[in-house]
Amino acid sequence: MSKPICLWSGPRNVSTALMYSFAELAEIRAVDEPLYGHYLRVSGSDHPGRDEIVTSMNCDGDAVMTSLLEQQDQADGSRLFLKHMAHHLVDLSLEFLTRTDNVFLIRDPRQMLPSLTIQLPDAGLPDTGLQRQWELYVQLVENGQRPAVLDSKQLLLDPAGVLQKLCTHLDLRFDPAMLSWRPGAREEDGIWAPHWYHAVHQSTGFSSYVEKTDFPEHLLPLLQECEPWYEKLYQHALRAET
């Protein structure tokens, strides 16, 4: 029986585009950040649209994951793709990870932090998810799993090549349909989409990689905190062929 695929991403990455990409596969049913309500309830974080999110979702993370695993067990030929943020894993049993295939999506913090701090001006290392991603990666490897690591730059440099490698890793068939989608909002979108998904709603596929050259000086201390965790993960990332 197929396992659900859990994507563990950091914020301001191409995670939503990747969710749209996988949703183009007939055998995939994508779910957008099912632990967001749990995270907001437990952490008390004041994210855009917080009240609406908390009142619209099941905010018991353990119950959420139990329900999703049951749905996968009962699925007839379909496979769940669960897009998660790594920093949503707070005060939560991680037993479910023994029953999922796990993928980490990372982004160079020099490219990510200027975007993140537009929405979260007081963001710290926990908000980036990088340390949590590495800790979780190590835990999974120690438990005998082979989690995949995707780096957003490598993915955008060679979407077809990197996705083919990822699909092989996940025992999925790669389909060129994964490289494009219709613009606009999608049924997979979480209720928070109006706050975060403006750019991806204008897209019809993975955008070309563009390097940011300017970095705000006031974010340098946070960058120094983030870089060691990013580099640990990047060593294991799937590489573009071009």
N, C-alpha and C positions, 0 to 999 in steps of 0.2 A: 504493500500500500504506500502511495506517495506521501511524503511529509510536507506540511506547510513550509513555505519559504519565508523566513523572517529577514527583512532588510533592516539593519541597524545603522542608521545614518546620523551624521551631524547636521546641524541646521544650515540653512543658506547653501544648500548643495543642489545637485540635480536629482534629488530623490523623487520628486513628483514626476519629473520627466521619465525617470526609470520606471515608476509605477505605471504611467501611461503606456510605456513601451511593452511591459509585460502584459498589461491588460489587452493588448492587441492579439495575444495568443488565445485561441479558442478554448484551450483547456485551463486557462488561468482565470480565477476570480480575485480581483484586487480589493484590498481593504486599506483605507487611509488612516493611519495613526490611531489604532483602536485603544491605545493606552493614554491618549492625551488627557482625557477627563480625569483618569486616575492620577496622573502626574500633577495636574493643576490642583486637585483636591488635597493631595498629600503634601506637596511642596508649598502651597500658598502663593505660587508665582503669579504675578499680575501680567498676563499676556493679553494681547489684543483680542477682544471678544470673549474673555474668560467666563463671564456669567452665562452667556448663551451656550458656550461649549459644555460647561459643567451641568447645566440643566437638561441638555439634550442627549447626554451619553450615560452609559453605565460607568460609574466612576470607581467600581471595585475591580481593580486590575486582575486579581486572581480569578474572579468570576468571568471576566471578559476572555481571558486566555483559555480557561476551561471550556467555555462555550465554543470558541473558535476551533479548538482541537476536536471537539465533538462533531462540529460541522464537517471538518476534514474527514473524520472517520466515517461519516455517513455519506460523503460525496461520491457520486457515481461518475468517475472519469475526470473530474475537475480537481484543480489543485489551488490552494490558497496562496496568494502573494500578500504578505502583511508588511506594509511599510511602517516602520517604527522610527522614532528618534531614540538614540541610545540613552540620552539623559532622562527619558521617561521611566527607566528601570530603577525606581525607588520604592522601598518598603513593599517588595513584591517577591513571592516565591519564584525561583528560577528553575524549578523542576521541569517546567514545560519545555525548556531548551533541549532536553534529551529527546524530544519528539519532533524537533524542527530542523530543517536545513537553514544554516545561518550565513548571511552575507553582510559584510561591513562596507559602508560607503564613506569615504573620507575625502577631505578637500584641504589643500594647503592653507593653513591659517592666515598666511599673508594675503591670500586671495579672499578668504571667507570673512575675516573679522570686520573689515569696513562695512560690509553688507549687514552682518548680524547686528552691529551696534546702531544701525539706523532704527530698527524696531526695538532693540533692547539696549538702551544707552549704558546701562550699568552691568552689562554682561561680564561674567567671570569664567574661569576655566570650566566649572561644572556645566555652564550653558552651552559650551562647545561640544560636549560629549566625548572629547578625544581621550581623556584619561579613562572614562568608563568603557569606551570601545576597546582600548588595549587590555584592560583588566578582564573584560568579557572574552576577548579573543584568547588570552592565555588560559582562562578557565576552560573554555571549550576544547582547546588543543590538549590540555591535560586530561580531559575526560574522553579523549579518543576521537574527537571530531576533526574535520578538515574544513573550517570555515573559509569562504572566499573573501578576498579584500579587493574592492574596486576603488580606484582613485579617479576623481572626477576629471582631472586633466587627461589621463590616459584614455578614459572612456570617450571624451569629446574629440580627442585626436583621431580615434579609430573606432567609432561606434560599432560597426559591423564586426570587426575583428575581436574586440573585447567582449561583446555580447555573445559571440560564438563560443569563446572560451568559457564564459560564465555558464552558458546553457549546457555545455558539455559537463562542467563541474556539477551541475544540478540535475543531470540526467534528463534534460529537456531538449526538444528539437529547436534549433534556431530557425526563425522564419524572418525573411526580409521585411515582413509587415511590422516588425518591432522597431523599425527605423523611422516610422512616420505615424502621425495621428492627426485627427481633425483639430482645428483650433477651437478655443472656447472652453467653458466649464464642462465637466464630465460627471457622470453619475457616481464615479468613485470618490469624488472630492469630499473632504470633510467640511463641516459647517464653517470652518475657519478660512476657507479658501479666499474669500474676499479680502482678507488681511494680508495674505502671503503669496497668492498664486497669480498676481497680475502678469508677470513676464511669461510664465509657462502657458498661460491661457492664450497668449499671442503666438505660441510656437506651433509648428507642424512637424517637429522632429528635433533631434539633438542639435543644438547650436554649435557653431565653430568655436574652438577654444580661443579666448582672448585674454592675454596676460595683463593684469593690473600692475602698473608700474609705480604708482604713488601709494604710500602707506602713511596713515596719520601717526604723527610722533607720539601722541598721547596713548596710543594702543601698543607701543613697543613693549612695556612690561608684560602685558597679557600675551603678546606674541611669544615672548621668551618662555612663558609658562607652557604654551601650547606646543611649541615646535618639537620638543623631545618625544612627546606622545605620538605626534603625527609621523615622525621619522621611523619610529618603531613599527607602526602599521604599514607605512609605505614600502618597507623592505619586502613585504609579502604580497604587494598589489599585483594584479594582472597587468601586463604591459601591452601597449599598442604596438602594432607591427610597422606602423609608418612613422 
